[in-house]
Amino acid sequence: MAEEQKAPEQHHSKSKAVKRLKATAEAGRYQKEWFQSLHTRVNNGEPFGYLNADVPMELLRAMDIPFVVNQWWAAICAAKRMTRKYFGLVNDAGYRDDLCSYCATAFAESLDPDDHAIDPETGKPLGPWGGLPHPTIAITRAACDMQNKIFELFCKNHGAKLYTMEATQARKTPLNWWDMDVDDWEELYDSDRLDEAVEDEKQLIRFLEEETGRMFDMNRLVEVMNLINEQETWYRKTRDLIAVTRPAPVTVVDTINAVMQAQWQRGTQWAADHAKSLYYEIKDLVDRGVPAVPNEKYRLMWIGRGLWHDFEFYQSFEKKYGAVFVWTMYLAMGADAYIRHNVEEDPLRALAAREIGMEDFLHMPPWNSGWFVKEAKANGIDGVVYMVSPNCLQAVEGSYFIEKALEDAGIPVLRFNSDPVDPRKWNAQTMNGMIEDFIENRVIPNAGK
């Protein structure tokens, strides 16, 4: 049964997680420098796009249109401890308090009159990394009514032009989709669904050309797609290496930021090279027998969006119990959901086969539930901690069926309701107690059965 988490504000954790990898630090360094260069490009008059995560960003990459991804920016704002202020402004403006915070963070930021101001004492911008530059275009998908309205309000505040792509639903649910999507995506998806997605991409290209003056180059898209295949292949090797190594060489605190910073740069040489360096850094730890947590006894799986405002939470159970979070969807999705071979034959169709499946894999049982069970078994998971964001219609994602599939497979699940970016709805003290009870009364007694 899901438990609702109601957190008094004074119990939010203020400590920071310990990150062990050079690749994680490098990803953060690169992303900050890139964001500074983005400010420069926008200030010089270049077009700038703000995209939802399920939009084919590869098209903008191929056209050299700079962009920021909605979910990445929400994570940055949360990590910089700005979201408490932003959602207070949302409430002050008269909006409801249960907006989907993951999608609404940038809109909430746009209500802050000080976001681009400079602190007179420190000389640094008040907004995270200087605040989000004003986009000229914003692109989302008609997959959620709330999300569409939030993007509309966001565009109004920034003076951006909104473009909404279509959303389609699968009519079949093939088992083991992860064995088909790399080479057999024509069989995996309905042909008319792929046809519709390709036409939607062509319309988006026309919109981008008209709004930015940049021309689309199909050959450049092939280069982008092949770089992504290279990057995600390294993630697959990394995911598989962690799965079979006992004790684990890294935890989710090491991998989430290292992977996600580069995922939003996918299609660049830097992202492909960074994925390679991540693999070899972790492989070196494995070869030298250096574990992330020497006293590892129990392996935990985290389902749901990253807890961006409190990463230290993931490390709270290592010393006392030897309970280590080793899995999240971020690395595993890169391994299983992005790679598409034979790109040169029809780049737009290959891209469509990547984009239309993301909602299926993440939010539609049995696509997602079967995948979670497969990954839990491959990683030797002893217990699953599953955070559901109840204010996000997509994040509910058939949570009952996901929990049931894992429990039926003999893997205990703790499912609870909370928020990935809004610390007002999180109580670290209460949550630690809940997880400790789960470990003591369900994970430990079930381990080894």
Phi, psi and omega in degrees: 000136179290144177244133180277128182262115177244113191247124168293144190297330187289352182260015176283134181293139178249356181279170182244148178286152177270120180254128192260342191262143172296324182298326178293314178296320180296320179297316178295319179298313182297317184295323178294316179295319178299319182293325175296319178292329176297316176304316181298315181297317180293317178298333178274004173097007179286152175293154183215128182252146174242120191238145166283159188294337182267012177270142180289081180300340180301330179294317178291324178298317181293335181261004180057043174259114181295147182207162172234143180265132184311308185290325176296317182293324176299319179296319179297314180298321179291316181297330178273007176059040180258345191288333176300315178295314185298316182283341168295322177293324176299315178295318180298330180280358176093008178276158180296155186272357182245033171299153174294104189294327182299319179277335189266357184300314181294322174298316179299319178298325182293347177273354184272112181291344182261006192300322182256011180280162180254132176291118184295336182278319184260340184076008181257152178298146180283327180284158179300124180054031180091002179083161180283126175298160180286116178289154172264334177222153174223139186229129175224184181235147183282056181257348183205125182296320180296316180300317181298319180292321178298316178297324178297315179293321177301314181296323179298317182289331183261352184072029182264159177264130185266136173232130182244124178272164179283160174230131180240161181242147179287142175258355177223155184231078181293139175286154177056047180302331182293344175271351186248331195288339182288313185243333188248039184289340174294328177278328183293321185251157172294135183299320181291333176291318175296319178302315181297318181294322178295316177298322178296320177296319180297320177294321177296319178301315178299317178300314182295319179296318181291320186278333186248342184077005178268145182258141180280139181235113182297323179296323177294323177298320177301317178299316180298313182296320180291325174296322177294317176303318178298313181299311185289333175294322174295322177296324178296315178299320180293313179303314182292325179294315179297321184300324187260358185263126177235126349294164182295140179285338182215166174243178182295334177297325178287319191270327188301305183291323179299320182281312189288326176301318181283331179298324180283352172254014186298148186094002176249157178295324179301316183296318178296316180294323181293320178298321177295316181295325177298314180300312185289330176293318178290321178298323177298320176298318179296313182298326181269359179068037181259106181274156175289319180228100185303329182266027181304127177236325185228136182254127183249150179244135177252119175251136182120175177294158179296146178275078194294336183268358183206068181292336180299333180306320184297337182261006188287346188243009184285311185290315186286318188244347190067028180263118190238126172283113183247352187223134163223170182290341192295306177293319185292324177293321175301322182290322190252338192249350189254329188291131176223116178277170178059040182297322186297332183296319179199086186302318182293323180288322175297319177295318177300321180294335174280316189287317187290338183277346187298318179291325178297310184297321186273325195236001186238110170286148005272005176307306185283318184296318178295323180292318179299319178296316178302314181291322179297317179293318182296329183263004180061043185287134179263340180195149182243129173253121193235108179264121177255132177266099188291342179273004176245115183299322181289325185288344175297322163044037180067041188301327177300315183289326177295311180300316181297318181298318180291316179297320178297333178277003178087017182249115182294145184231133167251111180251132181214162180258128174197194189229136183284337186234349183256102184290347178296341183251026183225134177233103186299321182295313179295318182293320177300319178296321179295317180292320179299319177297319179297316180296313185291322189257347180233314184290306184298312179296333183271342186298134178086355179285000000 
